[in-house]
Amino acid sequence: MKSEYQKELQDLQAKNLYRKLRVLEDHEGTHAAFEGRDLLLFCSNDYLGLSRHPRVVRAAQKALKVHGVGAGAARLISGTTSAHAALEKKLVETKGKESALVFAAGFLANLGILTAFAGEEDVIIMDKLCHASLVDGARLSKAELRVFPHKNYKKCEDLLRGSRNARRRILVTETVFSMDGDLANLKELVRLKKKYDALFVVDDAHGTGVLGKHGRGATEEGNLSKQIDIIMGTLSKALGGLGGFVAADKVLTEHLVNFARPFIFATALPPILCEAAREALCVIEEEPFLRKKLWANIHEVHLGLTELGFLIPTPESAILPIMVGDEGKAMELFNKLLAQGIFIPAVRYPTVPKGKARLRVTVSTAHTKEDIQKLIRGFKNLRR
Ligand SMILES: Cc1ncc(COP(=O)(O)O)c(C=O)c1O
């Protein structure tokens, strides 16, 4: 039997789809050592460098003394601490919803949302490029999953119209698409949600901390948060830690507490991470220059790479995809950059569709001018 699994791995290798772990040492956020060499990282989702921000680290250290390392039980047993309650209060303020609920991971939050709110008699209508956690949540829910082509809201409307007889319609999108870095048209989706009486779920994993006048995310502007039923986000990207959350009306978060199995049957997020995330949300509010620097860095990277002839759409987030297509070619470019001390793993199937491999460059506030110059030199050398 083992040899069958071995064969599956060999098949992946033959298709340039094999994945392996690389152990990074002396990780400092944007730099790490790998096999004895310094590597410059342009691939993390720690967009504001908050995983190492002194205030965030201090908050975690302080919480460690009070709460210890782990929560010790699921939220409904003894795993809900004052740190969870305080973080949820802060998330209510940040996201402008009535209530919030913290999960142990963003992936679990998405599984929880879709399995709790959708069932056999329902239809889930989802953008084709939604994250694996949303796709898996939809599959687990047993609802019928209907997918519309990326940002094709005409097709989305057709699907909603065709689902009028279902018990419920659940409309799902990401705000910032994680592998393409582009934005959903939330206003148009709100219009459709209202017209077809759908429950509207948005995943703001990559918008929280990066978008909006105050960094509150993609739903901050235009009264959007009030019109979206469920705003999901993660504590693991711009907030620099780990965990997921849902912000929604109280009746919906209460429903999740009672029906979301990934919430009920998983150990609670460690309180130290709650306190770190709460401080990260305060830093985002009180230190707007971090976001200003992030956007300056994003534009500098974009300009440098487009001047070299790489076709990258105008940035709408901190994610800049360099489309390659062929998986083997993407691996070749990854290895050539690695040889120059630049680490940008090639994103391939099943993370993106077959034949749409890419280098996903992500930019952080923590990148220096020298880092950006080194990145651009690295890409220039690829052109030779
Ligand atoms: C759009 C999106 N949603 C959800 C998740 C899952 O979040 P987490 O990594 O915090 O579990 C991710 C992470 O990759 C993501 O990109």
The ligand as an ORCA input file, in Angstrom:
! r2SCAN-3c Opt
* xyz 0 1
  C      -8.518     34.010      1.867
  C      -8.121     33.150      3.013
  N      -9.063     32.732      3.851
  C      -8.755     31.940      4.913
  C      -7.468     31.536      5.150
  C      -7.162     30.639      6.321
  O      -6.676     31.403      7.362
  P      -5.615     30.849      8.431
  O      -4.318     30.659      7.704
  O      -5.591     31.948      9.430
  O      -6.155     29.570      8.960
  C      -6.450     31.979      4.306
  C      -5.038     31.573      4.586
  O      -4.292     31.188      3.765
  C      -6.780     32.796      3.195
  O      -5.838     33.212      2.349
*
